[in-house]
Amino acid sequence: MAQMNLSLPDGLKAWVESRVSEGRYASASDYVRDLMRRDQERAEEIAWLQAEIDKGRASGIDPREPEQIFADAKAAYHPKKKDD
């Protein structure tokens, strides 16, 4: 495992130490690793969302009225039963 040294202001150092003392993390390193993993996951989710937005924009404008779009979506997810 690689090692990295960080310098923190006193207030942040105290915050990290308080989180560790609560017992959820074994050490300051464990806490920082958890924060970094969460940040990485969030960045990946944002990248996925941006890609979906880009695909939507590239698909063009739907010529249907909004009411028809909603009706079609509702029908697709809640199909009528055969005895309706």
N, C-alpha and C positions, 0 to 999 in steps of 0.2 A: 504494500500500500504506500502511495506517495505521501509525503508530508508537506504541509503548508503552514506557515506562521502568519498570524493575523494580528494587527494592532487595532484595539478598540478603545473608544472613549470610555471613561469610568462608568458612565451610566449604562452603556450597552453591556459592558463586562458584568456589572451587577445584575442586569436583566438575565443574561445567560446563566449566571450562577444561581439565580432564584429559580429559573426553570428546571435546572438540574436538581436543585435541592427539593423540589416538589416530588421527585422520584420518577417522573415519566422518562427521563433520559439518564443514561449511566454516566455521561460525561459531557463536557462542553463540546467535544468533537462529535459526539453522537447527536447532540442538538443541532449543530451547524450542518451535519450531513443530512439530517431530516429536512431542514429548511431548504437546502440545495436541491434535494430530490423533489420536494413539493414545487419549487420554482421551475425545475426542469419539466415536470408534468404539466404545469400551467402553461409554460411556453409552447409545449407540444399541442395542447388543447387549443390555444389561441391560433397557432399555425394551421391546424386542421379547420377551425372555424373560418379563418380568412380564406383558405382554399375553397371552402364551400360557398362563401360569399362571392368569390371570384367566378366560380362556376355558374352561380345564379345570374350574375351580371352578364356573363358571356352568353347565356342562353337566350337572351333577348326578352322582349316584352310580350306577355301573353295577351292575345287579342280579346279574350273573354272578359266580360264584366266581372268585378269582384264577387258579386252574388253567385254567379255561375261557377266560379272557381271554388268557392266555399261549398256549394251544393255538390259539385263533383267530388271534392275531397271527402265530404261527409258520406256520400254514397259509396266511395271506395273503401272506407273504413267501417261502415255500418251498412252492409248490403241488405236489401229487403229479403225477408224470409219467403220461401215458396208459397206459403199459405197466406201471405199479406195481400 
